[in-house]
Amino acid sequence: GIRDGLTSRGLGDVYKRQTLVQVVNEAWPGLKVELLTPPKDMKLMIGWSQKPASTSRLVDETNANKAALNMEYKNFLAASRACVLKMVQGFEANNIALIKQQIRANRKLLQHFAKINQIAIEIPRLSQLIKIAENFGGAAKTSGAGNGDCGIVITDANTDVEALESEWRHNGIMPLNFKVHQIIMAH
């Protein structure tokens, strides 16, 4: 959560002195939050691996390698930003194919990032979650820190959502039941 991330960055004292609202309303360098309306036939699905993840541990491991991999880290951030901006274009153009393309591109960026940092982002159950979603025509990636917890999937009108969810359940993945009216994109 926010507290874990702040503590990992040595901002624990700041967090103790401020309310959550104050922390969220702070100026975060490079952050832009934008409200997006999803294309009509797009559906966002979330599957829970039923395995825990530790954001703070992964942030600590990444920070330990940051100095040695400074250029790789900068390249990752630039590529991630470009990926998100293209995804925003997909929302603005009601282009589900472009959104799905960028979800897949983001997954590859995260996989490369994990490899160079020697950290685990996709546990086997998350890889299975993604594989199943892709088999049904969805575009999928880990959510948050990875290493456990959830994967997200973008589907369109051609996706058999019920069959996908059934296959997830058979593989120990719990579909989370919710509806998204608008998406907040941070970039």
C-alpha positions as CSV (number, residue, x, y, z in Angstrom):
1,G,0.0,0.0,0.0
2,I,0.9,3.7,0.2
3,R,2.4,3.3,3.6
4,D,4.7,0.4,2.5
5,G,5.9,2.4,-0.5
6,L,6.6,5.5,1.5
7,T,8.4,3.6,4.3
8,S,10.5,1.8,1.7
9,R,11.6,5.2,0.3
10,G,12.7,6.5,3.7
11,L,9.6,8.7,4.1
12,G,8.1,6.9,7.1
13,D,8.6,10.0,9.3
14,V,6.7,12.2,6.7
15,Y,3.8,9.7,6.7
16,K,3.6,9.8,10.5
17,R,3.3,13.6,10.5
18,Q,0.6,13.8,7.7
19,T,-2.8,12.3,7.1
20,L,-3.3,10.0,4.1
21,V,-5.2,12.7,2.3
22,Q,-2.3,15.1,2.8
23,V,0.2,12.5,1.4
24,V,-2.0,11.7,-1.6
25,N,-2.4,15.4,-2.3
26,E,1.4,16.1,-2.2
27,A,3.1,16.9,-5.5
28,W,4.6,13.6,-6.7
29,P,7.3,14.3,-9.4
30,G,6.3,12.9,-12.8
31,L,2.8,11.9,-11.7
32,K,-0.3,12.7,-13.7
33,V,-3.7,11.3,-12.8
34,E,-6.3,11.2,-15.6
35,L,-9.9,10.0,-15.6
36,L,-10.6,7.8,-18.7
37,T,-13.8,6.3,-20.0
38,P,-13.3,2.8,-21.3
39,P,-14.5,1.8,-24.8
40,K,-18.0,0.3,-24.7
41,D,-17.1,-3.3,-25.4
42,M,-14.0,-3.3,-23.1
43,K,-14.1,-5.2,-19.9
44,L,-11.4,-5.1,-17.1
45,M,-11.1,-8.4,-15.2
46,I,-9.1,-9.1,-12.1
47,G,-8.0,-12.5,-11.0
48,W,-6.5,-13.1,-7.5
49,S,-3.7,-15.7,-7.2
50,Q,-4.6,-16.2,-3.5
51,K,-0.9,-15.7,-2.8
52,P,0.4,-12.7,-0.9
53,A,2.8,-10.1,-2.3
54,S,5.1,-7.7,-0.5
55,T,5.4,-4.4,-2.3
56,S,7.9,-3.1,0.3
57,R,10.3,-6.1,-0.1
58,L,10.3,-5.7,-3.9
59,V,10.9,-2.0,-3.7
60,D,13.8,-2.6,-1.3
61,E,15.3,-5.2,-3.7
62,T,14.9,-2.8,-6.7
63,N,16.4,0.1,-4.8
64,A,19.4,-2.1,-3.9
65,N,20.1,-2.6,-7.6
66,K,19.2,0.9,-8.8
67,A,22.7,2.4,-8.6
68,A,24.3,-0.4,-10.5
69,L,21.6,-0.5,-13.2
70,N,21.0,3.2,-13.4
71,M,20.8,3.4,-17.2
72,E,18.6,0.3,-17.4
73,Y,16.3,1.8,-14.8
74,K,16.0,5.1,-16.7
75,N,15.2,3.2,-19.9
76,F,12.6,1.2,-18.1
77,L,10.9,4.3,-16.7
78,A,10.9,6.0,-20.2
79,A,9.6,2.9,-21.9
80,S,6.9,2.5,-19.3
81,R,5.8,6.1,-19.7
82,A,5.6,5.7,-23.5
83,C,3.6,2.6,-23.0
84,V,1.1,4.3,-20.7
85,L,0.8,7.3,-23.0
86,K,0.0,5.0,-26.0
87,M,-2.6,3.2,-23.8
88,V,-4.2,6.5,-23.0
89,Q,-4.5,7.2,-26.8
90,G,-6.3,3.8,-27.0
91,F,-8.9,5.0,-24.5
92,E,-9.3,8.3,-26.2
93,A,-9.8,6.6,-29.6
94,N,-12.0,3.8,-28.2
95,N,-9.4,1.4,-29.6
96,I,-9.4,-1.8,-27.5
97,A,-6.8,-3.4,-29.7
98,L,-4.3,-0.6,-28.9
99,I,-5.1,-0.9,-25.2
100,K,-4.5,-4.6,-25.3
101,Q,-1.3,-4.2,-27.2
102,Q,0.1,-1.8,-24.6
103,I,-1.0,-4.2,-21.7
104,R,1.1,-6.9,-23.4
105,A,4.0,-4.4,-24.0
106,N,3.9,-3.5,-20.3
107,R,4.1,-7.1,-19.3
108,K,7.2,-7.5,-21.4
109,L,8.8,-4.4,-19.8
110,L,8.0,-5.7,-16.3
111,Q,9.5,-9.2,-17.2
112,H,12.7,-7.5,-18.4
113,F,12.8,-5.3,-15.3
114,A,12.4,-8.3,-13.1
115,K,15.1,-10.2,-14.9
116,I,17.8,-7.4,-14.7
117,N,17.0,-6.9,-11.0
118,Q,16.9,-10.6,-10.3
119,I,13.5,-10.3,-8.6
120,A,10.3,-12.4,-9.1
121,I,7.3,-10.5,-10.4
122,E,5.4,-13.4,-12.0
123,I,4.9,-16.3,-9.7
124,P,3.8,-19.5,-11.6
125,R,0.1,-18.9,-10.7
126,L,0.2,-15.4,-12.1
127,S,1.9,-16.7,-15.3
128,Q,-0.9,-19.3,-15.5
129,L,-3.6,-16.6,-14.9
130,I,-2.1,-14.6,-17.8
131,K,-1.7,-17.7,-20.1
132,I,-5.4,-18.6,-19.6
133,A,-6.5,-15.0,-20.3
134,E,-4.4,-14.9,-23.5
135,N,-5.9,-18.2,-24.6
136,F,-9.3,-16.6,-24.5
137,G,-8.2,-13.5,-26.4
138,G,-7.6,-11.2,-23.4
139,A,-4.5,-9.1,-22.8
140,A,-3.1,-9.7,-19.3
141,K,-0.3,-8.6,-16.9
142,T,0.5,-8.6,-13.2
143,S,-1.0,-5.8,-11.1
144,G,0.9,-3.8,-8.5
145,A,4.1,-5.3,-7.2
146,G,3.5,-8.7,-8.8
147,N,5.1,-11.7,-7.0
148,G,1.6,-12.7,-5.9
149,D,-1.7,-11.1,-5.5
150,C,-3.5,-10.1,-8.7
151,G,-3.4,-10.1,-12.5
152,I,-5.5,-7.8,-14.7
153,V,-7.0,-8.6,-18.0
154,I,-8.5,-6.5,-20.8
155,T,-11.1,-8.2,-22.8
156,D,-13.5,-7.3,-25.6
157,A,-16.9,-8.5,-26.9
158,N,-15.2,-11.7,-28.4
159,T,-14.0,-13.0,-25.1
160,D,-15.9,-15.8,-23.4
161,V,-15.6,-14.3,-19.9
162,E,-17.5,-17.1,-18.1
163,A,-15.3,-19.8,-19.7
164,L,-12.2,-17.8,-18.8
165,E,-13.3,-17.4,-15.2
166,S,-14.2,-21.1,-15.0
167,E,-10.7,-22.0,-16.2
168,W,-9.2,-19.6,-13.7
169,R,-11.1,-21.3,-10.8
170,H,-9.8,-24.8,-12.0
171,N,-6.3,-23.4,-11.6
172,G,-6.7,-21.9,-8.1
173,I,-7.3,-18.3,-9.4
174,M,-10.2,-16.4,-7.9
175,P,-12.1,-14.0,-10.3
176,L,-12.9,-10.8,-8.4
177,N,-16.4,-9.6,-9.1
178,F,-16.7,-5.8,-9.6
179,K,-17.7,-3.3,-12.2
180,V,-15.6,-0.4,-13.5
181,H,-17.4,2.7,-14.8
182,Q,-14.3,4.8,-15.3
183,I,-10.6,4.2,-15.0
184,I,-8.1,6.4,-13.3
185,M,-4.8,6.2,-15.1
186,A,-1.6,7.5,-13.3
187,H,1.3,8.3,-15.5
